[in-house]
Amino acid sequence: MTQTMQRAPDPAAAPQAAAQATGMLDLMMRLAELLAHETELVRAGHVRDIGALQREKLRLSLLYHSAIKQLNAAGVRIVALPAPLRAQIVAAGSRLADAVAQNERALRIGRAATRKLLDMLVESVKSKLRPSIRYTARRTAPVRHAPALAIAIDRRL
């Protein structure tokens, strides 16, 4: 066999390829669902609740990556799969791509808003801590007094 010739597909490998592709399809659907849920939480302002989803998102992402590698290593091509499975994988891939894009956008917007809020807080604190040095008519710096403190004195003794 020369390098330009391709091996004929092994009929015994078809069920295994379909099973691997079905497993990848399941991972794609679960990951898309998780990303959509995380996006909803971010948009609703429940950022504290997404922490629990991060481990599952990482786990599913790693499993999905591994499934793709296994399919590539086995030489499985999407076009060689049965038409119904192929259509499901294409639809799930489109849904996953949309979920990833929406999730990334929501997280980016949330990160930018948080950054702006923190910058405003830091600027506010800095402006209050800045010494207000002004010169008087005699060109001397004003006398600074310590800030007033509240105290209570018990005079009942």
CYANA upper distance limits for C-alpha pairs under 8 A (distance plus 0.5 A):
  1 MET  CA      5 MET  CA      6.91
  9 PRO  CA     13 ALA  CA      8.31
 10 ASP  CA     14 ALA  CA      7.44
 12 ALA  CA     16 GLN  CA      8.20
 13 ALA  CA     17 ALA  CA      6.55
 14 ALA  CA     18 ALA  CA      6.60
 14 ALA  CA     81 LEU  CA      8.37
 15 PRO  CA     19 ALA  CA      6.63
 16 GLN  CA     20 GLN  CA      6.67
 17 ALA  CA     21 ALA  CA      6.55
 17 ALA  CA     71 LEU  CA      7.93
 17 ALA  CA     74 ALA  CA      8.37
 17 ALA  CA     76 VAL  CA      6.77
 17 ALA  CA     81 LEU  CA      8.26
 18 ALA  CA     22 THR  CA      6.49
 18 ALA  CA     81 LEU  CA      7.11
 18 ALA  CA     82 PRO  CA      8.40
 18 ALA  CA     85 LEU  CA      8.41
 19 ALA  CA     23 GLY  CA      6.72
 20 GLN  CA     24 MET  CA      6.79
 20 GLN  CA     67 ALA  CA      7.92
 20 GLN  CA     71 LEU  CA      7.42
 21 ALA  CA     25 LEU  CA      6.57
 21 ALA  CA     71 LEU  CA      7.87
 21 ALA  CA     85 LEU  CA      8.49
 22 THR  CA     26 ASP  CA      6.74
 22 THR  CA     85 LEU  CA      7.99
 23 GLY  CA     27 LEU  CA      6.89
 23 GLY  CA     67 ALA  CA      8.23
 24 MET  CA     28 MET  CA      6.65
 24 MET  CA     64 TYR  CA      6.87
 24 MET  CA     67 ALA  CA      6.31
 24 MET  CA     68 ILE  CA      7.80
 25 LEU  CA     29 MET  CA      6.76
 25 LEU  CA     88 GLN  CA      8.04
 25 LEU  CA     89 ILE  CA      6.32
 25 LEU  CA     92 ALA  CA      7.41
 26 ASP  CA     30 ARG  CA      6.69
 27 LEU  CA     31 LEU  CA      6.48
 27 LEU  CA     60 LEU  CA      7.15
 27 LEU  CA     63 LEU  CA      7.91
 27 LEU  CA     64 TYR  CA      6.44
 28 MET  CA     32 ALA  CA      6.57
 28 MET  CA     64 TYR  CA      7.47
 28 MET  CA     92 ALA  CA      6.76
 28 MET  CA     93 GLY  CA      7.42
 28 MET  CA     96 LEU  CA      6.94
 29 MET  CA     33 GLU  CA      6.65
 29 MET  CA     92 ALA  CA      6.58
 29 MET  CA     96 LEU  CA      7.66
 30 ARG  CA     34 LEU  CA      6.66
 30 ARG  CA     60 LEU  CA      8.27
 31 LEU  CA     35 LEU  CA      6.62
 31 LEU  CA     57 LYS  CA      7.32
 31 LEU  CA     60 LEU  CA      6.67
 31 LEU  CA     61 SER  CA      7.67
 31 LEU  CA     96 LEU  CA      7.71
 32 ALA  CA     36 ALA  CA      6.62
 32 ALA  CA     95 ARG  CA      7.15
 32 ALA  CA     96 LEU  CA      5.22
 32 ALA  CA     99 ALA  CA      6.15
 32 ALA  CA    100 VAL  CA      7.92
 33 GLU  CA     37 HIS  CA      6.71
 33 GLU  CA     99 ALA  CA      8.43
 34 LEU  CA     38 GLU  CA      6.67
 34 LEU  CA     53 LEU  CA      8.09
 34 LEU  CA     57 LYS  CA      7.47
 35 LEU  CA     39 THR  CA      6.57
 35 LEU  CA     57 LYS  CA      8.14
 35 LEU  CA     99 ALA  CA      6.38
 35 LEU  CA    100 VAL  CA      7.16
 35 LEU  CA    103 ASN  CA      6.70
 36 ALA  CA     40 GLU  CA      6.76
 36 ALA  CA     99 ALA  CA      6.21
 36 ALA  CA    102 GLN  CA      8.40
 36 ALA  CA    103 ASN  CA      7.45
 37 HIS  CA     41 LEU  CA      6.84
 38 GLU  CA     42 VAL  CA      6.75
 38 GLU  CA     50 ILE  CA      6.59
 38 GLU  CA     53 LEU  CA      7.72
 38 GLU  CA    103 ASN  CA      7.71
 39 THR  CA     43 ARG  CA      6.63
 39 THR  CA    102 GLN  CA      7.50
 39 THR  CA    103 ASN  CA      5.55
 39 THR  CA    106 ALA  CA      6.79
 39 THR  CA    107 LEU  CA      8.20
 40 GLU  CA     44 ALA  CA      6.56
 41 LEU  CA     45 GLY  CA      6.75
 41 LEU  CA     46 HIS  CA      5.56
 41 LEU  CA     47 VAL  CA      6.90
 41 LEU  CA     49 ASP  CA      7.65
 41 LEU  CA     50 ILE  CA      7.40
 42 VAL  CA     46 HIS  CA      6.16
 42 VAL  CA     47 VAL  CA      5.79
 42 VAL  CA     50 ILE  CA      8.09
 42 VAL  CA    106 ALA  CA      7.15
 42 VAL  CA    107 LEU  CA      7.57
 42 VAL  CA    110 GLY  CA      7.88
 43 ARG  CA    106 ALA  CA      7.20
 46 HIS  CA     50 ILE  CA      7.83
 47 VAL  CA     51 GLY  CA      8.20
 49 ASP  CA     53 LEU  CA      8.22
 50 ILE  CA     54 GLN  CA      7.08
 51 GLY  CA     55 ARG  CA      8.35
 52 ALA  CA     56 GLU  CA      8.15
 53 LEU  CA     57 LYS  CA      6.51
 54 GLN  CA     58 LEU  CA      6.62
 55 ARG  CA     59 ARG  CA      6.61
 56 GLU  CA     60 LEU  CA      6.53
 57 LYS  CA     61 SER  CA      6.50
 58 LEU  CA     62 LEU  CA      6.65
 59 ARG  CA     63 LEU  CA      6.72
 60 LEU  CA     64 TYR  CA      6.50
 61 SER  CA     65 HIS  CA      6.60
 62 LEU  CA     66 SER  CA      6.61
 63 LEU  CA     67 ALA  CA      6.58
 64 TYR  CA     68 ILE  CA      6.79
 65 HIS  CA     69 LYS  CA      6.84
 66 SER  CA     70 GLN  CA      6.67
 67 ALA  CA     71 LEU  CA      6.69
 68 ILE  CA     72 ASN  CA      6.67
 69 LYS  CA     73 ALA  CA      6.51
 70 GLN  CA     74 ALA  CA      6.60
 71 LEU  CA     75 GLY  CA      6.75
 71 LEU  CA     76 VAL  CA      5.77
 71 LEU  CA     77 ARG  CA      8.22
 72 ASN  CA     76 VAL  CA      6.40
 72 ASN  CA     77 ARG  CA      8.07
 76 VAL  CA     80 ALA  CA      7.73
 77 ARG  CA     81 LEU  CA      7.54
 78 ILE  CA     86 ARG  CA      6.65
 79 VAL  CA     86 ARG  CA      7.49
 81 LEU  CA     85 LEU  CA      7.10
 81 LEU  CA     86 ARG  CA      6.36
 82 PRO  CA     86 ARG  CA      6.54
 83 ALA  CA     87 ALA  CA      6.56
 84 PRO  CA     88 GLN  CA      6.81
 85 LEU  CA     89 ILE  CA      6.68
 86 ARG  CA     90 VAL  CA      6.71
 87 ALA  CA     91 ALA  CA      6.65
 88 GLN  CA     92 ALA  CA      6.47
 89 ILE  CA     93 GLY  CA      6.40
 90 VAL  CA     94 SER  CA      6.72
 91 ALA  CA     95 ARG  CA      6.70
 92 ALA  CA     96 LEU  CA      6.46
 93 GLY  CA     97 ALA  CA      6.57
 94 SER  CA     98 ASP  CA      6.74
 95 ARG  CA     99 ALA  CA      6.61
 96 LEU  CA    100 VAL  CA      6.56
 97 ALA  CA    101 ALA  CA      6.69
 98 ASP  CA    102 GLN  CA      6.63
 99 ALA  CA    103 ASN  CA      6.42
100 VAL  CA    104 GLU  CA      6.49
101 ALA  CA    105 ARG  CA      6.64
102 GLN  CA    106 ALA  CA      6.62
103 ASN  CA    107 LEU  CA      6.60
104 GLU  CA    108 ARG  CA      6.48
105 ARG  CA    109 ILE  CA      6.60
106 ALA  CA    110 GLY  CA      6.56
107 LEU  CA    111 ARG  CA      6.46
108 ARG  CA    112 ALA  CA      6.65
109 ILE  CA    113 ALA  CA      6.66
110 GLY  CA    114 THR  CA      6.59
111 ARG  CA    115 ARG  CA      6.55
112 ALA  CA    116 LYS  CA      6.69
113 ALA  CA    117 LEU  CA      6.70
114 THR  CA    118 LEU  CA      6.64
115 ARG  CA    119 ASP  CA      6.58
116 LYS  CA    120 MET  CA      6.66
117 LEU  CA    121 LEU  CA      6.75
118 LEU  CA    122 VAL  CA      6.61
119 ASP  CA    123 GLU  CA      6.56
120 MET  CA    124 SER  CA      6.55
121 LEU  CA    125 VAL  CA      6.70
122 VAL  CA    126 LYS  CA      6.54
123 GLU  CA    127 SER  CA      6.57
124 SER  CA    128 LYS  CA      6.89
125 VAL  CA    129 LEU  CA      6.75
126 LYS  CA    130 ARG  CA      6.54
133 ILE  CA    141 ALA  CA      7.07
133 ILE  CA    142 PRO  CA      8.00
134 ARG  CA    141 ALA  CA      6.56
134 ARG  CA    142 PRO  CA      7.40
135 TYR  CA    139 ARG  CA      5.63
135 TYR  CA    140 THR  CA      5.71
135 TYR  CA    141 ALA  CA      5.23
135 TYR  CA    142 PRO  CA      6.93
136 THR  CA    140 THR  CA      6.08
136 THR  CA    141 ALA  CA      6.82
136 THR  CA    142 PRO  CA      6.92
